[in-house]
Amino acid sequence: MKTITQKLTEALEVTAGCTEPAAIAFCASFVGKYLDEEPTEITLRIDQRTYKNAFGAGIPRAGELRGSEWALLFGFIMACPEKRLSIFSGLEEETIAKAGKLHEKNLISVSLIEQDSLLIHIAAKGATNLAEAIIEKGHTKVSKVTRNNKEIEIEQNGSTQSSGDDSPFTDDVYDSLNWTAIIEECYQDTTLQTTVRQGIAYNMAAALHGRKYVKSGDGVDSLVMGAIYARMNGDPIPVMSCAGSGNKGLTCMIPVVAHSRDLGLGEEQEIRAVLVAILLTALITSRFGEVSSVCGAQYAAGAGIIGGLLYLKKELELFNGSYNNFISAIGGGFCDGAKGSCSMRGNVAVSTALTAINHAENGFLVSGRDGFLGETFLETLEHLTRYNPLIAKFERETIDILRNK
């Protein structure tokens, strides 16, 4: 069973562009590498949530070329799986031109699969060879790569190769009274500490980059909004994703870092607080999945903001009440794909999180008897997850709307 430190380390991944197109390209890069010839036929079997998220998201350096098919073709041609979710950082005009010629041949057939977990299955035939790759349950969890029906062993490093260890977090990890000790242990891991430091640098740089898009204010909600919009627009900026999403990484980190720096608390406290935000984001994602029917920037990263800020304020005892204040305001926000308007979702997550904390500090706490709320964080989450099968029915309608635009 993985430790919490290992889980948080694996929750962090540098990505270029939206995570879902990058995951499709990553999967396709294995197929391009091992087919090693011009394709005559390409098939893509993909879960409908991943397809939905890739539909309108910008791809760095690709302009208006968006969606699963273009992501697949770019990855297939580049054939560099070692770049993982940063694969689009190497996208060049020559690759785009080659992808355009393949796209004109209408070689790709797409089948949407209705299931709760992530699935990307790409197979390509050439004149003499057949290659396929499958990613399941996580954006970089490769379950199989074959050439001419013979399985190929790839590097197993815990996050590239599916390890089969999907053990849930234990109940005690959902108790805010235990978080200080948990974070102290995680902070001692030098690999995780270095990764978080890198993530802070990338995501705060993205926040500054995004200011050119959002000029309506200089608060942290606007910083998050601009960073998300830039990423969804396909701007070539690296971002540290959290729990399978760059938008979650931006949303949970930027407000916490900004608050720590405003107070001059120093790098050690800053990193610890960001670790709390990562932990909360990962906890909730473990309940809803890396690709879900609800908005992860709100449901998961919003809680991360609350946890990180309360850690800095030394008020973690207010988390349950603050979270209930927060989720009662934004609960029910279904995901209609990754796109520029996700920036508004992030903006709302930040502003609502700040408001929820402020009300809790001033004695206003909504009752755990209200609606889907519970008396504890874990109980509220358990109630929320009961809606998953119902909200998932929105998926097909969303895809139909997108395809008919």
C-alpha positions as CSV (number, residue, x, y, z in Angstrom):
1,M,0.0,0.0,0.0
2,K,1.3,3.4,-0.9
3,T,2.1,6.0,1.7
4,I,0.4,9.4,1.7
5,T,3.8,10.9,0.7
6,Q,3.9,8.6,-2.4
7,K,0.3,9.4,-3.2
8,L,0.9,13.2,-3.1
9,T,4.1,12.8,-5.2
10,E,2.3,10.9,-7.8
11,A,-0.6,13.4,-7.8
12,L,1.8,16.1,-9.2
13,E,2.8,16.1,-12.9
14,V,4.1,18.9,-15.2
15,T,1.8,19.3,-18.2
16,A,1.8,21.5,-21.3
17,G,-1.7,22.4,-22.2
18,C,-4.9,20.7,-21.0
19,T,-4.3,17.4,-19.4
20,E,-6.8,15.3,-21.5
21,P,-5.4,16.2,-24.9
22,A,-1.9,15.7,-23.5
23,A,-2.9,12.2,-22.2
24,I,-4.4,11.3,-25.6
25,A,-1.1,12.4,-27.3
26,F,0.9,10.5,-24.7
27,C,-1.0,7.3,-25.4
28,A,-0.7,7.9,-29.2
29,S,3.0,8.5,-29.0
30,F,3.5,4.8,-28.0
31,V,1.5,3.7,-31.0
32,G,3.5,6.0,-33.4
33,K,6.8,4.8,-31.9
34,Y,6.0,1.1,-32.3
35,L,4.0,1.1,-35.6
36,D,7.0,2.8,-37.2
37,E,5.3,3.2,-40.6
38,E,2.6,5.2,-42.3
39,P,-0.9,4.3,-40.8
40,T,-3.7,3.0,-43.0
41,E,-6.2,2.9,-40.1
42,I,-6.4,4.4,-36.6
43,T,-9.0,3.6,-34.0
44,L,-9.7,5.5,-30.8
45,R,-11.8,4.0,-27.9
46,I,-12.2,6.7,-25.3
47,D,-14.4,7.3,-22.3
48,Q,-16.9,10.1,-22.9
49,R,-15.6,12.3,-20.1
50,T,-12.0,12.4,-21.5
51,Y,-13.4,13.0,-25.0
52,K,-15.6,15.8,-23.6
53,N,-12.7,17.5,-21.8
54,A,-10.4,17.3,-24.9
55,F,-13.1,18.7,-27.2
56,G,-12.7,22.4,-26.9
57,A,-9.3,22.7,-25.0
58,G,-6.5,24.5,-26.8
59,I,-3.3,22.7,-27.7
60,P,-0.1,24.7,-27.3
61,R,1.2,26.0,-30.6
62,A,-1.7,24.4,-32.6
63,G,-3.9,27.4,-32.9
64,E,-7.5,26.4,-33.6
65,L,-6.7,22.7,-34.1
66,R,-8.4,21.1,-31.0
67,G,-10.0,17.9,-29.9
68,S,-9.2,14.2,-29.5
69,E,-8.3,13.5,-33.1
70,W,-5.8,16.3,-33.4
71,A,-4.2,15.5,-30.1
72,L,-3.9,11.8,-31.2
73,L,-2.3,12.8,-34.6
74,F,0.2,15.1,-33.0
75,G,1.3,12.5,-30.4
76,F,1.4,9.7,-33.0
77,I,3.7,11.7,-35.3
78,M,6.0,13.0,-32.4
79,A,6.3,9.4,-31.0
80,C,8.0,10.5,-27.9
81,P,6.3,8.9,-24.8
82,E,9.2,10.0,-22.6
83,K,7.8,13.5,-22.6
84,R,4.6,12.3,-20.9
85,L,2.1,15.1,-20.3
86,S,4.6,17.7,-21.5
87,I,4.5,16.3,-25.0
88,F,3.1,19.4,-26.6
89,S,6.1,21.4,-25.5
90,G,7.8,19.9,-28.5
91,L,5.0,20.5,-31.0
92,E,6.5,22.1,-34.2
93,E,5.1,23.4,-37.5
94,E,6.4,20.3,-39.3
95,T,4.5,18.0,-37.0
96,I,1.3,20.1,-37.5
97,A,1.7,20.0,-41.3
98,K,2.1,16.2,-41.2
99,A,-0.9,15.8,-38.9
100,G,-2.9,17.9,-41.3
101,K,-2.1,15.5,-44.2
102,L,-3.1,12.5,-42.2
103,H,-6.3,14.2,-41.0
104,E,-7.3,14.7,-44.6
105,K,-7.2,11.0,-45.2
106,N,-10.0,10.4,-42.6
107,L,-8.1,7.4,-41.0
108,I,-9.5,7.8,-37.5
109,S,-12.6,6.2,-36.2
110,V,-13.8,7.1,-32.7
111,S,-15.9,5.1,-30.3
112,L,-17.2,6.7,-27.1
113,I,-17.2,4.3,-24.0
114,E,-19.6,5.0,-21.1
115,Q,-17.7,4.2,-17.9
116,D,-16.8,6.0,-14.7
117,S,-13.0,5.8,-15.1
118,L,-10.6,7.1,-17.7
119,L,-9.9,5.0,-20.8
120,I,-7.8,5.8,-23.8
121,H,-7.3,2.9,-26.2
122,I,-5.5,3.7,-29.5
123,A,-4.7,1.1,-32.2
124,A,-3.1,1.8,-35.6
125,K,-2.5,-0.5,-38.6
126,G,0.1,0.0,-41.3
127,A,1.0,-2.0,-44.3
128,T,2.9,-4.6,-42.2
129,N,2.4,-3.8,-38.5
130,L,-0.2,-3.3,-35.9
131,A,0.4,-1.3,-32.7
132,E,-1.8,-0.4,-29.8
133,A,-1.6,1.3,-26.4
134,I,-4.1,1.5,-23.5
135,I,-4.2,4.1,-20.7
136,E,-6.7,3.4,-17.8
137,K,-7.8,5.0,-14.6
138,G,-5.2,7.8,-14.7
139,H,-3.7,10.1,-17.3
140,T,-0.3,8.4,-17.3
141,K,-1.2,4.9,-16.2
142,V,-0.3,2.8,-19.1
143,S,-1.8,-0.7,-18.8
144,K,-0.7,-2.2,-22.2
145,V,1.5,-1.5,-25.2
146,T,1.7,-4.0,-28.0
147,R,3.3,-4.4,-31.4
148,N,1.9,-7.1,-33.7
149,N,0.0,-8.5,-30.7
150,K,3.1,-9.0,-28.6
151,E,3.2,-7.0,-25.4
152,I,6.1,-4.6,-25.0
153,E,7.6,-4.0,-21.6
154,I,7.9,-0.3,-20.8
155,E,9.6,1.5,-18.0
156,Q,7.8,1.0,-14.7
157,N,8.2,4.1,-12.5
158,G,5.0,4.1,-10.5
159,S,3.2,6.7,-12.5
160,T,3.9,5.8,-16.1
161,Q,3.1,2.1,-15.6
162,S,-0.1,1.2,-13.8
163,S,0.9,-0.3,-10.5
164,G,-2.4,-1.8,-9.6
165,D,-2.3,0.0,-6.2
166,D,-5.4,2.2,-6.1
167,S,-5.9,1.8,-2.4
168,P,-8.2,4.6,-1.0
169,F,-7.2,7.1,1.7
170,T,-8.0,5.8,5.2
171,D,-10.8,7.6,7.1
172,D,-8.4,9.3,9.5
173,V,-6.8,11.3,6.7
174,Y,-10.1,13.1,6.3
175,D,-9.9,14.5,9.8
176,S,-8.4,18.0,9.8
177,L,-7.0,17.4,13.3
178,N,-4.5,15.0,11.8
179,W,-3.4,17.1,8.9
180,T,-0.6,19.0,10.6
181,A,1.2,15.8,11.5
182,I,0.6,14.3,8.1
183,I,2.0,17.4,6.3
184,E,5.0,17.4,8.6
185,E,5.9,13.9,7.6
186,C,5.3,14.6,3.9
187,Y,7.4,17.8,4.1
188,Q,10.5,15.7,5.2
189,D,10.5,13.9,1.8
190,T,13.0,15.8,-0.3
191,T,11.6,14.6,-3.6
192,L,8.1,15.7,-2.8
193,Q,9.4,19.0,-1.4
194,T,11.4,19.7,-4.6
195,T,8.4,18.8,-6.8
196,V,6.1,21.2,-4.8
197,R,8.7,24.0,-5.1
198,Q,8.8,23.4,-8.8
199,G,5.1,23.4,-9.0
200,I,4.8,26.7,-7.1
201,A,7.3,28.3,-9.5
202,Y,5.5,27.1,-12.6
203,N,2.0,28.0,-11.4
204,M,2.8,31.4,-10.1
205,A,4.5,32.2,-13.4
206,A,1.3,31.1,-15.1
207,A,-0.6,33.4,-12.9
208,L,1.5,36.3,-14.0
209,H,1.3,35.3,-17.6
210,G,-2.5,35.1,-17.4
211,R,-2.9,38.7,-16.2
212,K,-2.9,39.9,-19.8
213,Y,-6.3,38.2,-20.2
214,V,-8.0,39.3,-17.0
215,K,-7.8,43.0,-16.3
216,S,-10.9,43.4,-14.0
217,G,-9.0,43.1,-10.8
218,D,-5.7,42.1,-9.1
219,G,-7.0,39.7,-6.5
220,V,-6.1,36.0,-6.3
221,D,-9.4,35.1,-8.0
222,S,-8.4,37.0,-11.0
223,L,-4.9,35.5,-10.9
224,V,-6.4,32.0,-11.0
225,M,-8.9,33.0,-13.7
226,G,-6.2,34.3,-16.0
227,A,-3.9,31.3,-15.5
228,I,-6.7,28.9,-16.3
229,Y,-7.8,30.9,-19.3
230,A,-4.2,31.0,-20.7
231,R,-3.8,27.2,-20.3
232,M,-7.2,26.5,-21.9
233,N,-6.3,28.9,-24.7
234,G,-3.3,26.7,-25.5
235,D,-0.6,29.2,-24.4
236,P,2.7,27.3,-24.3
237,I,3.2,27.6,-20.5
238,P,4.2,24.7,-18.2
239,V,1.8,24.0,-15.3
240,M,2.1,21.7,-12.4
241,S,-1.1,19.6,-12.4
242,C,-2.6,18.2,-9.2
243,A,-4.7,15.0,-9.1
244,G,-4.9,14.7,-12.8
245,S,-5.7,18.4,-13.6
246,G,-3.7,21.5,-14.4
247,N,-6.7,23.6,-13.5
248,K,-6.8,22.0,-10.1
249,G,-3.1,22.6,-9.6
250,L,-3.5,26.3,-10.5
251,T,-6.6,26.8,-8.4
252,C,-5.4,25.1,-5.2
253,M,-1.8,26.5,-5.2
254,I,-2.0,30.1,-6.4
255,P,-4.3,31.6,-3.6
256,V,-2.3,29.7,-0.9
257,V,1.1,30.9,-2.1
258,A,-0.2,34.5,-2.6
259,H,-1.5,34.6,0.9
260,S,1.7,33.2,2.4
261,R,3.8,35.7,0.6
262,D,1.5,38.6,1.5
263,L,2.1,37.7,5.2
264,G,5.8,37.1,4.6
265,L,5.6,33.6,6.2
266,G,8.6,32.2,4.4
267,E,9.2,29.3,2.0
268,E,8.9,26.5,4.6
269,Q,5.4,27.5,5.7
270,E,4.4,28.2,2.1
271,I,5.4,24.7,1.0
272,R,3.6,23.0,3.9
273,A,0.4,25.0,3.2
274,V,0.6,24.0,-0.5
275,L,1.0,20.4,0.7
276,V,-2.3,20.7,2.6
277,A,-4.0,22.1,-0.5
278,I,-2.6,19.2,-2.6
279,L,-3.7,16.7,0.0
280,L,-7.3,18.0,0.1
281,T,-7.5,18.2,-3.7
282,A,-6.2,14.6,-4.0
283,L,-8.6,13.4,-1.3
284,I,-11.7,14.6,-3.1
285,T,-10.4,13.5,-6.5
286,S,-10.0,10.0,-5.1
287,R,-13.7,10.1,-4.5
288,F,-14.8,11.5,-7.9
289,G,-12.1,10.3,-10.2
290,E,-9.4,12.2,-12.2
291,V,-11.9,12.8,-15.0
292,S,-15.4,13.4,-13.5
293,S,-18.8,14.7,-14.1
294,V,-18.3,17.6,-11.6
295,C,-16.0,20.5,-11.8
296,G,-12.7,19.5,-10.2
297,A,-11.4,23.0,-9.9
298,Q,-14.4,23.8,-7.7
299,Y,-15.2,20.5,-5.9
300,A,-11.6,19.4,-5.2
301,A,-9.3,22.4,-5.6
302,G,-11.7,24.7,-3.8
303,A,-11.4,22.6,-0.7
304,G,-7.6,22.7,-1.2
305,I,-7.7,26.4,-1.0
306,I,-9.7,26.3,2.2
307,G,-7.3,23.8,3.8
308,G,-4.2,25.6,2.8
309,L,-5.3,29.0,4.0
310,L,-6.6,27.7,7.3
311,Y,-3.3,26.0,7.8
312,L,-1.5,29.3,7.4
313,K,-4.0,31.0,9.7
314,K,-3.6,28.2,12.3
315,E,-7.4,27.6,12.1
316,L,-7.7,24.1,10.8
317,E,-10.4,23.5,13.4
318,L,-12.7,25.7,11.2
319,F,-12.2,23.4,8.2
320,N,-15.4,21.3,8.5
321,G,-17.6,24.4,8.9
322,S,-15.8,26.3,6.2
323,Y,-16.1,23.4,3.8
324,N,-19.8,23.1,4.4
325,N,-20.2,26.8,3.8
326,F,-18.3,26.4,0.6
327,I,-19.9,23.3,-0.9
328,S,-23.4,24.4,0.0
329,A,-22.8,27.4,-2.4
330,I,-21.1,25.6,-5.3
331,G,-22.4,22.0,-5.0
332,G,-24.1,20.7,-8.2
333,G,-21.6,22.3,-10.6
334,F,-21.4,19.7,-13.4
335,C,-18.5,19.7,-15.8
336,D,-19.3,20.6,-19.4
337,G,-15.7,20.1,-20.7
338,A,-12.3,21.8,-20.5
339,K,-12.4,25.2,-22.2
340,G,-11.8,28.9,-21.7
341,S,-14.9,29.3,-19.5
342,C,-13.3,27.0,-16.9
343,S,-11.5,30.2,-15.9
344,M,-14.8,31.5,-14.5
345,R,-15.2,28.2,-12.5
346,G,-11.8,28.7,-11.0
347,N,-12.6,32.4,-10.2
348,V,-15.8,31.3,-8.4
349,A,-14.0,28.6,-6.5
350,V,-11.5,31.1,-5.2
351,S,-13.9,33.8,-4.3
352,T,-16.4,31.3,-2.7
353,A,-13.6,29.7,-0.7
354,L,-12.5,33.0,0.7
355,T,-16.0,33.9,1.6
356,A,-16.7,30.6,3.2
357,I,-13.6,31.0,5.5
358,N,-14.6,34.6,6.3
359,H,-18.1,33.6,7.4
360,A,-16.7,30.6,9.5
361,E,-14.2,32.9,11.2
362,N,-17.1,35.2,12.1
363,G,-19.3,32.4,13.5
364,F,-21.6,31.7,10.6
365,L,-21.7,28.0,9.9
366,V,-24.4,26.3,7.8
367,S,-26.0,23.3,9.5
368,G,-24.9,19.8,8.7
369,R,-28.6,18.9,8.6
370,D,-29.1,21.1,5.5
371,G,-29.5,19.3,2.2
372,F,-26.7,17.0,1.2
373,L,-24.3,18.3,3.9
374,G,-23.0,16.2,6.7
375,E,-21.6,16.9,10.2
376,T,-18.0,16.1,9.0
377,F,-16.0,16.6,5.9
378,L,-16.0,12.8,5.2
379,E,-19.7,12.5,5.7
380,T,-20.4,15.4,3.3
381,L,-18.2,13.8,0.7
382,E,-20.0,10.5,1.1
383,H,-23.3,12.2,0.5
384,L,-22.0,14.0,-2.6
385,T,-20.6,10.9,-4.3
386,R,-24.1,9.4,-4.2
387,Y,-25.0,11.9,-6.9
388,N,-22.2,10.7,-9.3
389,P,-24.4,8.2,-11.3
390,L,-27.0,10.9,-11.8
391,I,-24.7,13.8,-12.8
392,A,-23.0,11.4,-15.2
393,K,-26.1,11.4,-17.3
394,F,-25.2,15.0,-18.3
395,E,-22.2,13.7,-20.2
396,R,-23.9,12.4,-23.3
397,E,-26.1,15.6,-23.6
398,T,-23.0,17.8,-23.3
399,I,-21.2,15.8,-26.0
400,D,-24.2,16.1,-28.3
401,I,-24.3,19.9,-27.7
402,L,-20.6,20.2,-28.5
403,R,-20.7,18.1,-31.7
404,N,-23.7,20.1,-33.0
405,K,-22.2,23.5,-32.6
